[in-house]
């Protein structure tokens, strides 16, 4: 009996060892085709997007290819490791189907990452979840019209078939199911251990150092090359992680710790804010200079213009008209020409502007159903304003109709409302034409009671892919030799037309206001929600500062624009500038600085721009917060200190990390359940 038990135990161990070894070898036979497919796509992506005239060293390109290969090996090895629960026991046919399925998913995600980069100038990030959070049908229609969907699917199928072919070739040559059956059990045991640890180290991405993480995506001083490192799988994984962290409001210190601070008191001390306790810090975030006695409140009409990039402003002229009627209004305006958006998408920028939050999406869940004390419309309404949100889009997008009413807007006027008022309006993919917004605004302002100031937040939508325009729009001929930007996009001409359409309408509105009875008591301000993909990749160092730039313009009677119009600034500075100008006090967040003031030496008043995904820009260059190796030189022709050395500034980084951390903390500590 004892001999029988020993024999059965020996058979069981031998069988288990054979199964484990078979599974490990099958896993490696699966990993190799996946790595090859992902690496081929990366090389193709580099070639496809390589900007004309862009020059870098061969060693930098090699670094990107090698680092990308490491990430390809990482995600493929993790897939192989997870499949060890299945691979040892399935038939060869099932094994082939698994290989084909994983190859298609990995290839498709990397091709999606390629197209995502062409649109957002970044690998897949948390904005990708807008596919289900936005108007999904409209998004899919835009994708179908604006991207080579059929060719992408054909390419994905071709690469999948090639991966399956390579997988079958390796199976025939290596014969993982039988090649080691005749070997001694000790040899098989050693090989099983070696293959297992090789798989584990491949999944870690390194032998000695810490496992490959997000920070290891930065391998050169070129952001363009660094963006080529992640494959679609790892980019989606990091996007999912970022989204999970942004939705975790239960840990108020999450953002602070990420920025290198253990408490809000430590961050406040860095910025010279009161920091005796958390209550002092919170109060300091909403403390403002007192308004002059007798300050009269003015109407404020604020435009968030869809895809209103800054670059076309640089080339506008008689032979290259992109502004229309707006051009003649700029000499009477404060035009901030070195200005960045807060985010790369419409809804994230909208939330950043209204709620001073780096956390997005913030209001899609329970948070959006409760008033946020410092939201801009609530501050305005509490200050005695009638508050109005007007958009040519549908307000059901991202639940704006529900959220905005809770957050302080008395009325929400959208495409459906405008369609009811103007029966000739037609509803397109995203809404009605922007012209109906401007018609409505003129009528509404004329009817406003003089004793009730009005705050209007306007969101346009026509300058959005697929760049359709009304049938009666007269397209403006342009000398394209005047366009000194990139010309690789096949939608550049269409985009310039829709850009002119929206900008000209804004100019006409401003002109009418400047010649009307409301001129003395109405402010108009406009900015873009983000840059637009048609205007290039901005890979060349001399153009990189344009990647996130949008205009910010203020029109008003007898404005004193001050000395900051060419200094780095961003969305966070807008309402810190506009509300004092309009005569409004209240508990709005000091997210930025007042751009109409003379800057002082305070860290809070330093001329820098903040991108709310965790990047900052000063007069010399841009960097990821807390990552000195990510710094790259890029500045407009007019900068704060043209002769200063272009290098990472640790003090600037410290201050911006503190500001970002406190904004994040304020949201979490105030809104946690």
Buried (B, 14 or more C-beta within 10 A) or exposed (E): EEEEEEEEEEEEEEEEBBBBBBBBBBBBBBBBBBBBBBBBBBEBBBEEBBBEEBEBEEEBBEBBBEBBBBBBBBBBBBBBBEBBEBBBEBEEEEBBEBBBEBBBBBBBBBBBBBBBBBBBBBBBBBBBBBEEBBBEEBBEBBBEEBBEEEEBEEBBEEBBEBBBEBBBEBBEEBEBBEEBEEEEEEEBBEBBEEBBEBBEBBBBBEEEEEEBEBEBBBBBBBBBBBBBBBBBBBBBBBBBEBBEBBBEBEEBBBBBBBBBBEBBBBBBBBBBBBBEEBEBBBEBBBEBEEBEEEBEBBBBBBBBBBBBBBBBBBBBEEEBBBBBBBBEBBEEBBBBBBBBBBBBBBBBBBBBBBBBBBBBBBBBEEBBEEEBBBBBBBBBBBBEBBBBBBBBBBBEBBBBBBBBBBBBBBBBBBBBBBBEEBEEBEEBBBBBBBBBBBBBBBEBBEEBEEEEBBBBBBBBBBBBBBBBBBEEBEEBEBEEEBBEBBBBBEBBBBBBBBBBBBBBBBBBBBBBBBEEEBEEBBBBBBBBBBBBBBBBBBBBBEBBBBBBBBBBBBBBEEBEEBEBBBBBBBBBBBBBBBBBBBBBBBBBBBBBBBBBBEBEEEBBBBBBBBBBBBBBBBBBBBBBBBBEEBBBBBBBEEBBEEEEEBEBBEEBBBBBBBBBBBBBBBBBBBBEE
